[in-house]
Amino acid sequence: MERYRRNIELLGNDAQEKILKAKVLIAGAGGLGSTVIANLASLGVGNIGIIDCDTVEISNLNRQYIHSARKVGQKKTESAKEWINLYNHFINVKCFDIKLDCTNYEAVVNDYDIIADCFDSYKSKFLLNEIALKTNKPLVHAGVSGFSGQVFTIIPHKTACLRCLLPDADEDENITEGVISPVVSTIASIQAGELLKIIINTGELLTNQLLTFDALKTEFKKIKFEKNINCPVCKEGEIYENL
């Protein structure tokens, strides 16, 4: 426990025990996932699952710092696991080198308590939103594009979901690929903080409110919104057609 002494001084022994027993699924081992993984490993989250079907590319390295140049061509899940094992070998890491879809999500999600949305496409983010609601798993959403990013937390069937926030969003729209590491790290660190608050049941979560960050203005904003009673995903507590 000496490794976590500074955590314990702030949070207490009981909270650290909860962290060590926590089971968090990280959806995406890219930019956001890299910082979330680093933060959770530092905290001592005892069980981490990682979903990603991509391999490391040289263009990833401007922001995905748990990977390295010698890992180019390697599966991101394997690269991430190797990083965690070197940094904190007490953590149980399970890799899912798959593209998450409506046929395989149950075998992946069921063993975890919380999900971190570190995916990089609208389509995968909306799918993960549906999966979280279907399986009743808290989900911390995050997204980055250019010089800006956003975070909010979803407690299934109690708070607004991603479709409540973006009822008319086109799932096939592409997210701008240009992004810089300070924005990614800032947003992912806030995302990791939300995960911690859920694990130890403390603080005020970013539920029913979107936290946005504009790096060019060094400006944070909170935008409040409500659960949509007509939301096609969460209004009946059921998942809709594509699951």
C-alpha positions in Angstrom: 0.0 0.0 0.0 3.0 2.3 0.2 2.7 2.8 -3.5 -0.7 4.4 -2.9 0.2 6.4 0.3 -0.5 9.8 -1.3 -3.9 8.5 -2.5 -4.7 7.2 1.0 -3.7 10.4 2.7 -6.4 12.2 0.6 -9.0 9.5 0.1 -8.5 7.0 3.0 -8.0 3.3 3.2 -11.5 2.3 2.4 -11.6 4.3 -0.8 -8.2 2.8 -1.9 -9.6 -0.7 -1.3 -12.6 0.2 -3.5 -10.1 1.4 -6.2 -8.1 -1.8 -6.0 -11.3 -3.9 -6.5 -12.8 -1.7 -9.2 -13.4 -3.1 -12.7 -13.3 -0.5 -15.4 -13.6 -1.0 -19.2 -11.8 1.4 -21.4 -13.3 1.6 -24.9 -10.5 2.8 -27.1 -6.7 2.7 -26.5 -5.9 5.8 -28.5 -5.4 9.4 -27.4 -8.1 9.6 -24.7 -7.6 6.0 -23.7 -3.8 6.5 -23.2 -4.3 9.2 -20.5 -7.2 7.4 -18.9 -5.2 4.2 -18.7 -2.2 6.1 -17.2 -4.4 7.7 -14.6 -6.3 4.5 -13.6 -3.0 2.6 -13.4 -1.6 5.4 -11.2 -4.6 5.2 -8.9 -4.3 1.5 -8.6 -7.6 0.4 -10.3 -7.2 -3.4 -10.0 -9.1 -4.6 -13.0 -8.8 -2.9 -16.4 -10.4 -4.1 -19.7 -9.3 -2.5 -23.0 -11.2 -2.6 -26.2 -9.6 -1.6 -29.5 -9.2 -3.3 -32.9 -6.5 -1.0 -34.3 -2.7 -1.2 -34.5 -0.2 1.5 -33.5 0.6 4.0 -36.3 3.4 6.6 -36.3 0.8 9.4 -36.6 -0.7 8.3 -33.2 2.4 9.2 -31.3 1.7 13.0 -31.0 -0.9 12.2 -28.3 -0.9 8.4 -27.5 2.1 8.3 -25.2 1.6 4.9 -23.7 2.6 3.6 -27.1 6.0 4.2 -28.7 7.8 4.1 -32.0 8.9 0.6 -31.5 5.3 -0.5 -31.1 4.3 0.7 -34.6 2.3 -2.1 -36.2 1.5 -3.8 -32.9 -2.1 -4.2 -31.6 -3.0 -1.2 -29.4 -4.5 -3.5 -26.8 -1.2 -5.5 -26.5 0.9 -2.3 -26.4 -1.4 -0.8 -23.7 -1.2 -4.0 -21.6 2.6 -4.1 -21.9 2.7 -0.5 -20.7 0.5 -1.2 -17.7 2.4 -4.3 -16.8 5.7 -2.4 -16.7 4.2 0.5 -14.8 2.1 -1.4 -12.3 2.2 -5.2 -12.6 -0.4 -5.7 -9.8 -3.2 -4.7 -12.2 -5.2 -7.4 -13.9 -5.5 -6.4 -17.6 -7.7 -8.1 -20.1 -7.6 -7.1 -23.8 -10.4 -7.3 -26.4 -8.9 -6.9 -29.9 -12.3 -6.6 -31.5 -14.6 -4.1 -33.1 -17.4 -3.8 -30.6 -20.9 -4.5 -32.1 -24.3 -5.7 -31.3 -23.2 -9.4 -31.4 -20.2 -9.3 -29.1 -20.8 -6.6 -26.5 -22.2 -8.8 -23.7 -19.2 -11.0 -23.5 -17.0 -7.9 -23.1 -19.1 -5.6 -20.9 -20.6 -7.9 -18.4 -17.5 -8.4 -16.3 -17.0 -4.6 -15.7 -18.7 -2.1 -13.5 -18.0 1.2 -15.3 -17.2 2.1 -18.9 -15.0 4.9 -20.3 -15.9 6.1 -23.8 -12.6 6.8 -25.4 -13.7 5.9 -28.9 -13.0 8.3 -31.8 -16.1 8.1 -33.9 -19.7 9.2 -33.4 -21.0 5.8 -34.6 -19.0 3.9 -31.9 -19.9 6.4 -29.3 -23.6 6.1 -29.9 -23.3 2.3 -29.9 -21.5 2.4 -26.6 -24.2 4.7 -25.2 -26.8 2.1 -26.1 -24.7 -0.7 -24.7 -24.3 1.1 -21.3 -28.0 1.6 -21.0 -28.8 -2.0 -22.0 -26.3 -3.4 -19.5 -27.0 -0.8 -16.8 -23.3 0.3 -16.6 -22.3 3.9 -15.8 -20.6 5.5 -18.8 -18.2 8.4 -18.8 -18.3 10.0 -22.3 -15.5 12.1 -23.6 -14.6 13.6 -27.0 -11.9 15.8 -28.5 -11.6 17.6 -31.8 -9.1 20.3 -32.8 -8.5 22.6 -29.8 -11.7 21.6 -27.9 -13.2 18.7 -26.0 -16.1 17.6 -23.8 -16.9 15.3 -20.9 -20.1 14.1 -19.2 -21.3 11.2 -17.2 -24.3 8.9 -17.8 -26.0 6.9 -15.0 -28.3 4.6 -16.9 -32.1 5.3 -16.7 -31.4 8.0 -14.1 -29.7 10.8 -16.1 -29.6 12.1 -19.6 -27.7 9.9 -22.2 -25.7 10.9 -25.3 -28.7 10.7 -27.5 -30.6 13.0 -25.2 -27.8 15.5 -25.7 -27.5 15.0 -29.4 -30.9 13.8 -30.7 -30.3 14.7 -34.3 -26.6 13.9 -34.6 -25.5 12.0 -37.7 -23.7 8.9 -36.5 -21.8 8.6 -39.8 -20.4 12.1 -39.5 -16.6 12.1 -39.2 -14.9 13.7 -36.2 -12.1 16.1 -37.2 -8.8 14.1 -37.1 -6.5 17.1 -36.2 -5.9 17.2 -32.4 -3.1 18.1 -30.0 -2.0 16.3 -26.9 -2.7 19.0 -24.3 -6.4 19.0 -25.2 -6.5 15.2 -25.2 -4.7 14.9 -21.9 -6.9 17.6 -20.3 -10.2 16.0 -21.3 -9.0 12.4 -20.5 -7.8 13.5 -17.1 -11.2 14.9 -16.3 -12.8 11.7 -17.6 -10.5 9.7 -15.3 -11.6 11.9 -12.4 -15.3 11.1 -13.1 -14.4 7.4 -13.1 -12.7 7.8 -9.7 -15.7 9.6 -8.2 -18.0 6.8 -9.4 -15.7 4.1 -7.9 -15.5 5.7 -4.5 -18.9 7.4 -4.5 -17.8 10.9 -3.8 -18.1 14.4 -5.2 -20.5 15.8 -7.8 -20.6 14.0 -11.1 -21.0 15.6 -14.5 -24.5 14.3 -15.0 -27.1 16.3 -16.9 -24.3 18.8 -17.7 -21.7 18.9 -20.4 -18.3 20.2 -19.5 -16.6 21.8 -22.5 -13.0 23.0 -22.9 -11.6 25.5 -25.4 -7.8 25.4 -25.3 -7.4 28.5 -27.4 -9.4 30.6 -24.9 -8.3 28.4 -21.9 -12.0 28.3 -21.1 -14.2 25.8 -19.4 -18.0 25.9 -19.6 -20.8 23.8 -18.1 -23.9 23.4 -20.3 -26.9 22.0 -18.4 -29.4 19.7 -20.2 -32.1 17.3 -19.2 -33.1 13.8 -19.8 -35.3 13.7 -22.9 -38.6 12.1 -22.2 -38.9 11.2 -25.9 -35.3 9.9 -26.3 -35.5 6.8 -28.5 -32.7 5.1 -26.6 -33.5 5.6 -22.9 -37.1 6.7 -22.6 -38.4 3.2 -21.9 -35.2 1.9 -20.3 -34.8 -0.4 -23.3 -32.3 -0.4 -26.1 -33.6 0.3 -29.6 -33.4 -1.5 -32.9 -29.7 -1.9 -33.7 -29.1 -3.9 -30.5 
